[in-house]
Every structure is written in C-alpha cells, then in structure tokens.
Amino acid sequence: METNWTEQDLLLMQRALEQASAAALTGEVPVGALVTDSAGQVLAEAGNACIRNHDPSAHAEMLAIRAAAALMGNYRLPGCRLYVTLEPCVMCAGLCIQARIGTIVYGAADPKAGALHSCYKIGSDGQLNHAPIVRGGLLAREASDLLVGFFRARR
C-alpha cells in the first residue's frame, strides 16, 4: 500500500476514524467517511448509520456524499475527495462513480467486499465512463483495529 501521505491526508483520515469510532459507540459497524472539496475543505462527514436509520444504504460514504452533494447543490462532485476508513463496497464504489468523485482515499482493505482493489476493480477496469484516483492503506492499521475490536466484542 501507499506511503506518500501528506499531513492533510493524515488529519482527514484521523477525522474519518473519529466518525467510525462514534458509529461504533451507537452499535454501528465502525466505518467513517468525509468528503472534501478540491481545496481540501471538509464538506460533509458521517459514520455508518444502517441500524439507527433502518436503512441498508446508510453507509458512511453514502451519507457523506449525499450531504456534500446537497451542500454543493449538485449531484456531481468533480474534484472532490472521499476519505473512508474501509475500502468501499460495490454500492459505495458505484455511488462514487455516479457522483464523479475525483479521488478516493481509504484506510483498511476489505478482502470480503472491497470493490476498488480487493474483490472488484470498479472504476479502474475500463468499463465505466469515470475512473477516480484510488489510494489505499492510509492509517489502515488503526481502521482495521477498530473493526476487529468491534466484531470481537460482538462474538
């Protein structure tokens, strides 16, 4: 995985990890996400809320992208970055394509459902009309530890 991270990348992923931790405190799977504009300003952030919202689509990425699009007044977010603590699933990767997210930065890889590198190659397989830049592995250990601890406590 990558190691060329800026201080801003680290701070933004830490903020996404804070969202993930907050989600875990409410019983949600600890995944957090945020969207920045092209200048690096945070537009929206969220943690998973599927259980709380009774909504299987209430993944952190979905909630953050919806909020960012509403704030921007546009369903397209070109030049925006998504920071997410776990490699996006098929649904969220598809949303990133539809929203035209410019860059996706994720923490931990998801070997069971990751749709950008681990299981599928959505956006980089040449099959779609948009191909975001994808960078993985930022604070992966911290993101993974949150998930492992959460599921260990549930077993």
Secondary structure as a PSIPRED ss2 file (coil, helix, strand):
# PSIPRED VFORMAT (PSIPRED V4.0)

   1 M C   1.000  0.000  0.000
   2 E C   1.000  0.000  0.000
   3 T C   1.000  0.000  0.000
   4 N C   1.000  0.000  0.000
   5 W C   1.000  0.000  0.000
   6 T C   1.000  0.000  0.000
   7 E H   0.000  1.000  0.000
   8 Q H   0.000  1.000  0.000
   9 D H   0.000  1.000  0.000
  10 L H   0.000  1.000  0.000
  11 L H   0.000  1.000  0.000
  12 L H   0.000  1.000  0.000
  13 M H   0.000  1.000  0.000
  14 Q H   0.000  1.000  0.000
  15 R H   0.000  1.000  0.000
  16 A H   0.000  1.000  0.000
  17 L H   0.000  1.000  0.000
  18 E H   0.000  1.000  0.000
  19 Q H   0.000  1.000  0.000
  20 A H   0.000  1.000  0.000
  21 S H   0.000  1.000  0.000
  22 A H   0.000  1.000  0.000
  23 A H   0.000  1.000  0.000
  24 A H   0.000  1.000  0.000
  25 L H   0.000  1.000  0.000
  26 T C   1.000  0.000  0.000
  27 G C   1.000  0.000  0.000
  28 E C   1.000  0.000  0.000
  29 V C   1.000  0.000  0.000
  30 P C   1.000  0.000  0.000
  31 V C   1.000  0.000  0.000
  32 G E   0.000  0.000  1.000
  33 A E   0.000  0.000  1.000
  34 L E   0.000  0.000  1.000
  35 V E   0.000  0.000  1.000
  36 T E   0.000  0.000  1.000
  37 D C   1.000  0.000  0.000
  38 S C   1.000  0.000  0.000
  39 A C   1.000  0.000  0.000
  40 G C   1.000  0.000  0.000
  41 Q C   1.000  0.000  0.000
  42 V E   0.000  0.000  1.000
  43 L E   0.000  0.000  1.000
  44 A E   0.000  0.000  1.000
  45 E E   0.000  0.000  1.000
  46 A E   0.000  0.000  1.000
  47 G E   0.000  0.000  1.000
  48 N C   1.000  0.000  0.000
  49 A C   1.000  0.000  0.000
  50 C H   0.000  1.000  0.000
  51 I H   0.000  1.000  0.000
  52 R H   0.000  1.000  0.000
  53 N H   0.000  1.000  0.000
  54 H C   1.000  0.000  0.000
  55 D C   1.000  0.000  0.000
  56 P C   1.000  0.000  0.000
  57 S C   1.000  0.000  0.000
  58 A C   1.000  0.000  0.000
  59 H C   1.000  0.000  0.000
  60 A H   0.000  1.000  0.000
  61 E H   0.000  1.000  0.000
  62 M H   0.000  1.000  0.000
  63 L H   0.000  1.000  0.000
  64 A H   0.000  1.000  0.000
  65 I H   0.000  1.000  0.000
  66 R H   0.000  1.000  0.000
  67 A H   0.000  1.000  0.000
  68 A H   0.000  1.000  0.000
  69 A H   0.000  1.000  0.000
  70 A H   0.000  1.000  0.000
  71 L H   0.000  1.000  0.000
  72 M H   0.000  1.000  0.000
  73 G C   1.000  0.000  0.000
  74 N C   1.000  0.000  0.000
  75 Y C   1.000  0.000  0.000
  76 R C   1.000  0.000  0.000
  77 L C   1.000  0.000  0.000
  78 P C   1.000  0.000  0.000
  79 G C   1.000  0.000  0.000
  80 C C   1.000  0.000  0.000
  81 R E   0.000  0.000  1.000
  82 L E   0.000  0.000  1.000
  83 Y E   0.000  0.000  1.000
  84 V E   0.000  0.000  1.000
  85 T E   0.000  0.000  1.000
  86 L E   0.000  0.000  1.000
  87 E C   1.000  0.000  0.000
  88 P C   1.000  0.000  0.000
  89 C C   1.000  0.000  0.000
  90 V H   0.000  1.000  0.000
  91 M H   0.000  1.000  0.000
  92 C H   0.000  1.000  0.000
  93 A H   0.000  1.000  0.000
  94 G H   0.000  1.000  0.000
  95 L H   0.000  1.000  0.000
  96 C H   0.000  1.000  0.000
  97 I H   0.000  1.000  0.000
  98 Q H   0.000  1.000  0.000
  99 A H   0.000  1.000  0.000
 100 R C   1.000  0.000  0.000
 101 I C   1.000  0.000  0.000
 102 G C   1.000  0.000  0.000
 103 T E   0.000  0.000  1.000
 104 I E   0.000  0.000  1.000
 105 V E   0.000  0.000  1.000
 106 Y E   0.000  0.000  1.000
 107 G E   0.000  0.000  1.000
 108 A E   0.000  0.000  1.000
 109 A C   1.000  0.000  0.000
 110 D C   1.000  0.000  0.000
 111 P C   1.000  0.000  0.000
 112 K C   1.000  0.000  0.000
 113 A C   1.000  0.000  0.000
 114 G C   1.000  0.000  0.000
 115 A C   1.000  0.000  0.000
 116 L C   1.000  0.000  0.000
 117 H C   1.000  0.000  0.000
 118 S C   1.000  0.000  0.000
 119 C C   1.000  0.000  0.000
 120 Y C   1.000  0.000  0.000
 121 K C   1.000  0.000  0.000
 122 I C   1.000  0.000  0.000
 123 G C   1.000  0.000  0.000
 124 S C   1.000  0.000  0.000
 125 D C   1.000  0.000  0.000
 126 G C   1.000  0.000  0.000
 127 Q C   1.000  0.000  0.000
 128 L C   1.000  0.000  0.000
 129 N C   1.000  0.000  0.000
 130 H C   1.000  0.000  0.000
 131 A C   1.000  0.000  0.000
 132 P C   1.000  0.000  0.000
 133 I E   0.000  0.000  1.000
 134 V E   0.000  0.000  1.000
 135 R E   0.000  0.000  1.000
 136 G E   0.000  0.000  1.000
 137 G C   1.000  0.000  0.000
 138 L C   1.000  0.000  0.000
 139 L C   1.000  0.000  0.000
 140 A H   0.000  1.000  0.000
 141 R H   0.000  1.000  0.000
 142 E H   0.000  1.000  0.000
 143 A H   0.000  1.000  0.000
 144 S H   0.000  1.000  0.000
 145 D H   0.000  1.000  0.000
 146 L H   0.000  1.000  0.000
 147 L H   0.000  1.000  0.000
 148 V H   0.000  1.000  0.000
 149 G H   0.000  1.000  0.000
 150 F H   0.000  1.000  0.000
 151 F H   0.000  1.000  0.000
 152 R H   0.000  1.000  0.000
 153 A H   0.000  1.000  0.000
 154 R H   0.000  1.000  0.000
 155 R C   1.000  0.000  0.000
